[in-house]
Amino acid sequence: MPAVLTRLSRLGLHRDLLATMAGVLTAAAMDRDPWQWRQGLGPIGNPEALAWFYTAWFVTDLVDEVVLHERGAFTRSIAAMVTDDSRVPGDPEAPLWGPA
């Protein structure tokens, strides 16, 4: 979470949005639905919608660098899961990462 928040801060994200994204990341880390948590704060404006995009992008970059050790690997894996017709949804035997 600190790495993502640092990168958001370097973008010049307004402090209120930075605090909101910290709350979103904390909710996710606590296995809560981040979107549902955020809905409790009221309507979401365009600047915050962009902050969500950047937060997701930075989390993806972090997973690539720290977990998968390959830039773009997480995004490719998600894209493959979404577009691969050979996988049966909910199939416990289907691998989540790598080739099917």
Number of C-alpha atoms within 10 A of each C-alpha: 13 9 11 21 19 12 14 21 14 9 11 9 19 14 11 10 18 19 13 17 24 18 15 21 22 15 17 14 12 10 9 13 13 17 12 11 14 16 10 8 9 7 8 10 8 8 11 18 12 13 19 17 10 18 21 14 13 19 16 17 21 18 17 17 15 10 11 14 13 12 15 14 19 21 15 13 15 13 11 17 20 10 10 11 9 9 15 10 9 7 8 8 9 14 11 12 14 11 9 12
